[in-house]
């Protein structure tokens, strides 16, 4: 409650300051946009929704669905796929992921359990991102850039432009931000009519081929736009439909449309627990760059091994991790006859070659 009060006071002060200065100063517009947006986000303590994503590209059309839970200190996402289900939890500065089969039993022979940097973009149908509650990234990368709210981005940026666009009552604040020390920039439109949330965001991201330093830099452009809103509670608007268009400059354009439904804000809920991976499943920790086998309780066993080292020459077998007292070791009966058989074969071979040698002599 205190945080909401502080944000509300900041917003009122920013509005008063704008009117006192004739609404022309760039710094005042930036302050107004940030204060309003931060106040809107502070009003969302818990968030639940279902997200339906349709992707269209030169390769065809694809669909993804997710169920999303967000509360202070934790984000939980579930994405059913064609033959598997991806479960994700972001908590305490780490992203945990588990891929399971339809029967919800992890395959111990597959590396289906991971730990990533919390900024790692793993879920495509992310309703928080498509609602533009944070400045989206839209990139899959092993070295993901941090995800910012508008206020966080402004504090780390050079503001190139801040201006009013449009006419009352639909006018918005238009900002252009260059993130300091990063090859990305944002162009955002902040909508006072919808809680000061972002209605459109264009990101430009410059990349080059690290293996070829002399290669040309390529600019990727991603354009997100909210098309439909819902007033879920008095004066509390949320996006229910948005689109994104991605263009890397090579005529390979990807268009994504998201519909967000079953939205619940500031209502109690209990996210489902993460699925339990079977003992013997491998855990890939992408932060530490190590691999661990999981024990019966799902906890990593031992010190693990760095990726690139000899692959688990002494890794415990699933039978040792999950001993079965009723299992019969049939190999024991074979082993007790192995030595006598080898002795008989050796003696027979010696007699055969010895008799041939004596005949020749």
N, C-alpha and C positions, 0 to 999 in steps of 0.2 A: 504493500500500500504506500509506503514511504517513497519507493522508487517512482510509482505512478504520479504521486503528488509533485515530486521534483521535476519529472518530465513535463507535467502540465504547466507548472510555473515557468519552466524554461520556454515552453511554446508560447505562453502568453507574453513573456518578456520579449521574445523574438518578434512577435506580431506588432507589439507596441513600438519596438525599435524601428521596424520597417516603415510604419506609418509616419514616425517622427522624421525619418530620413528620406521620405519621398519614394520609397520602394525601388530605388535605383542602384544602391550599392551592392556590388557582387558579394561582399562578405556577409551582408545582412540576408540576402537570399539564400546563401549556403546555410547559414545558421537556422533560418526558418525551415528549410527543407529537412535538415537533419533533426531538428527538435521535433517537428511534426511526425516524421517517420519513426524516430526512436520512441515517441509516446505511443504510437500505434502498435509497435512490436511489444512494448512493455505491457500492453493490455492483454496480450495472448500468453497466458501462463501454461496452459496445456492445449494440445492440438491433436485431433484425430481426423483422418480422412481416408477415402479410397481414391486411387488415381488410375485413370485409364488413358494409356498413351498409344497413339497411332503414328507410325513412322512411315514416310514415303520418300523413296530415293530411286535412283536409276536401277537399283538392284531389286526393287519390288516394295511391297508393303508389309510391315510387321506390327505386331501389337504386344503391349506389355501392360500388366496390371500389378498394382502394389497396394498394400495396406500399411498405413503409416501412423505411428504413435510418437508423440513428442511431449516430454515433460522436463522440468528442471533437472539437469544432470544426466539425462538419458534420451537417446533417440532409438526407436525400434522400428524396423522395416521388414516386411515379408513380401517376396516376389515369386509367385508360382510361375514356373516355366513349362516347356513342353513335356519334359521327362523328369525334371528336378524342381526343387524349391530352394530359393536363396533366402536365407535369414541373416539379417544384419543388426548389430547393436553397436551404438557409439556411446562409450561411457569412459570416464576417467582418462580422456586424452587418447583413446585407442578405438579403432574400428575392428570389430570382431565379425567374421562371416563364416557361415556353415552352409554347404550345399548338401542336400539330402535327396534321396530317392522318394518317389511318391508315397512309400510306406513309412516315411519319416525315420528310416534307419540309415545312418551314414555308412558308406562303403569304406571299410578299413583299409582297403588296398588303393584308395585314391586320395590324393592330396587335396582334400576338400575343405579344410579348416585353415583360416588365415587370420592374421592380425596385420592391420594396415595403419598408416597415418590417418587421423580422423578426417582430413580433407580429401582423402582418396575418393574419386568419383566412381562409385561402383553401381549405384542404382540409377537407371535412366529415367524411370517414371517417378521422379521425386516431387511430390506436391509442394514442398516448402520452396524448392528452387523455382518451380514453374509459377508459384504465386509471387515470386520476386520479393519474398521477405528478406532474402539475402541476395547480393549481386551474384548471379550464376556464373559458372565456369564452363560447363558443357564439354569438358575434355577428359579423356581417359589418359592418365599419365602415372608413371612410377614415381615421379617427383612432382606431386601435385602442388599448385600454388594455394595459398591460404584463401579461405572463403571469408568475405567481409560483409557486414551490414553496411548500409549507406554511410552511417556515421564513422565506422571504422575505416572505410575506404577513403573518405574525405581526409581523415587524419593522416593518411599515408600517401596522399596524392598532391599533385599540383593541379589546382582548379583552373582549367583553361577558359571556361565560360560559365556564367550563371545568369539566367534571364527568364522573364515571364514569356510564355508563348500562348497563343490563343486568346480568347475573350471570355469574360465572365458569363456564365458560371462554370465554363469548362476549361478555363485557363490553367496551365500547369507550370511548374518550375523546371526548366531545362538546364542540366548540368553536364559538363564535359570534364572528365577526370583522367589524368595520367598517373597510374600507380608508380610511385617512386621506386626505382631500382628493379622494375619488372617490365617485361615486354608486352604488357597489356594496358588497355585503356577502356574506359566506360563512358557511354553517353546515356544519361537516364532522364526520365520524365517523372516528376513527383506530382501526384494528383491530390490536391486539397479536398476535392469532393468525395474522395474515397479514403478517408483516414490518413491522408498524406502517405499512402502506400505508393510504390513504384508501379506505374502503368505500362512502361516500356523500358527496355534496357538493351543497348547495343554494345557488345564487347568485341574489341579487335585484339588479336593475339598474334604476335610475330614469332615465327620459329625458323630455324635453319637446320640443315643436316649436320649433326655433330661429327659424323664420320668424314664429311667433306667440308673443311673450313672455308673453301673457296666457293661453295654453293650459294645461290641467291637466297635471300630471306623471303619467306612466304608469310603472307598475312591472312589469317583466318578471321572471318567475320560471323558472329552469331547475333541474331536479332530476336529478342523475346518480346511478346506483346500480349497483354491481358485484354481479352475481348468481352468477357462476361463477369459480372460481380453479383454478390448476394449480400443483403443486409441480414446477417445471421442473428444479430442482436441489435437493439436500438443504437444507431450511430456506429455500429461495428461491421464494416464491410470486409469481405474476403473474396478473392478471385475464385471462380468456378470453371473458367475455360480460358486457355491461353495457347499461343502458338510460338514456335521458334523456327527460324530459317537459318541454316548453317551453310556457308559458302567459303571454300578454301581457294577460290580463284581458278579452279581447273574444270569448271562446268559440272562438278559433282555437287549438286545442291540437295540438302536433306531438309525436309519439312516435317515438323512434329507438332501434333495437336494433342492437347491434354484436356481431359474433362475430370474435374475434381468433385466428388460427391460424398454423401454421408458425413459431412463436416460437423465436428463437435468441438467447441472451444470452451475452455474453463469448466469442463465437466469431468468428474472422476472416472478413471478407467484403469485397468490393470493390463499392461502389455503382456502377451504370452511369453513364457520363458523360452530361451534359446533351445533348440533341439540338442539332445545329448548325443555326442559322437561316441561311437563304439571304441573300446580299448584297442589300441593298435593303429587308430587313425593318425595320420601325420598332421602336425600343426606347423604351418609355414609362418614364421614371424618376420614380416617384411620390414619391420622397424629395426629389429636386431640382426636381421639377415641370417637367422638360424632356423633349424628344423628340429622338432621334438616329436617323439611318439607320445600319444595320450594314454594315461593309465585308466583303470576301471572307473575312476571317479571323474574322468574328463580333465584331470590336471596334467600338465606337461611333466614328463619324466626325465630326470637327469639334467645335465647341462646342455644337452642338444649338440648339434654340430653346425658349423658354418656352411652356408650354401657354397658348393664347389669342392668341399672335402669328400673323402671316400664315404659312400652313402651307407651309413648304418650297418657296418659289418657285424656289430654285436647287438643289433636292435632286438629287444625281446619279442618273441613270437606272440600272436594273439592267444595261443593256448596257455602260455605262461602268464599272460596278463589276465586271462579269463579261464583259470583251470577248471576242467571238467572231471570230477572224481569218477564218473562212470565210463570215461574213455578208456578203451583197451589199446595198449601200445603193441600193435601187431609186429612192429619191426623187431621187437626183442626176440621173438621166436626165429626170425630169419638170421639174426646176428649170431645166435649160438651154434648154428649149423655152418656158418660161413667158413670158419677156420678149418674144420675137418675136411670140407669139400676142397678147399685150396690145397691142403696137404695131399689128398688122394690124387688130385690132378697133377701135382708136381711129381709125385712118385711114378705115376703112369707115364708121364712124359719122359722121366729119366730112364725108366726101363725100356721104353720104345727106342729112344735115340741110342741108348747103350747097346742094345742087342744089334742094331744096324752097324754100329762101329765095330763090334766083335766079329760080325760076319765078313766085313771088308778086310779085317786083319787076317 
